[in-house]
């Protein structure tokens, strides 16, 4: 099951593409976290709304922090070029974040359509569809890189245990994926 054989993400190798995806994911979730904190503490709202605990707000914060940690795992896995198990949390959590963001965009579009703000609703539908398509592409990039790493270690019966680098020249060539 190989989605991308040699080059992906604007002619980059799978390893470089996975680095780009991990970095974009990390930066996006850091901005989301800053936006949530700004919205909660620095907007001009009444004092009483800041004092009350909003369980949905804390759920969002926890969800974004987990996404940041998982993005850091991806960057660590790609930089070490052998820790394929660190990619699994991202592959599991990313569909939830992507579907949540897309669902939220469609919810906003539907509420705008109910208010007869058709143009704004269309913008949110297009934004939601774009976010979903980009998330699917990013997920396939990381999945492809994970499958390549798994293939290297399954093919090599004397594979090094997790946490150690592959030492043979053939394994290093497969892991580098024509990176130049």
Residue pairs with C-beta under 8 A, 6 or more apart in sequence:
1 147
2 144
2 147
2 148
3 140
3 143
3 144
3 147
4 14
4 17
4 140
4 141
4 144
6 13
6 177
6 178
7 13
7 178
8 14
8 17
8 141
8 144
9 16
9 17
9 20
9 21
9 141
12 20
13 176
13 177
13 178
13 179
14 141
14 144
14 145
14 148
14 177
15 78
15 81
15 145
15 175
15 176
15 177
15 179
16 179
17 141
17 145
18 74
18 77
18 78
18 87
18 141
18 142
18 145
19 75
19 78
19 79
21 74
21 138
21 141
21 142
22 71
22 74
22 75
22 78
22 90
22 142
23 71
23 75
24 138
25 67
25 71
25 74
25 90
25 94
25 138
26 68
26 71
26 72
26 75
29 64
29 67
29 68
29 71
30 68
32 64
33 61
33 64
33 65
33 68
36 57
36 60
36 61
36 64
40 50
40 57
41 50
63 97
63 100
66 93
67 93
67 97
70 89
70 90
70 93
70 94
71 90
73 86
73 87
73 89
73 90
74 86
74 87
74 90
74 142
76 83
76 86
77 83
77 84
77 85
77 86
77 87
78 145
80 165
81 149
81 165
81 175
81 176
82 149
82 160
82 162
82 164
82 165
82 166
82 175
83 162
83 163
84 146
84 149
84 150
84 153
85 162
87 142
87 145
87 146
87 149
88 146
90 142
91 139
91 142
91 143
91 146
94 135
94 138
94 139
94 142
95 135
95 139
97 135
98 131
98 132
98 135
98 136
98 139
99 132
101 128
101 131
101 132
101 135
102 128
102 129
102 131
102 132
102 135
103 128
104 128
105 124
105 125
105 127
105 128
105 131
106 124
106 125
106 128
108 121
108 124
109 120
109 121
109 122
109 123
109 124
109 125
109 128
110 121
112 118
112 120
112 121
112 124
113 121
148 174
148 175
148 177
149 175
151 174
152 159
152 166
152 171
152 174
152 175
153 159
153 166
156 166
156 168
156 171
159 166
160 166
160 167
166 172
166 175
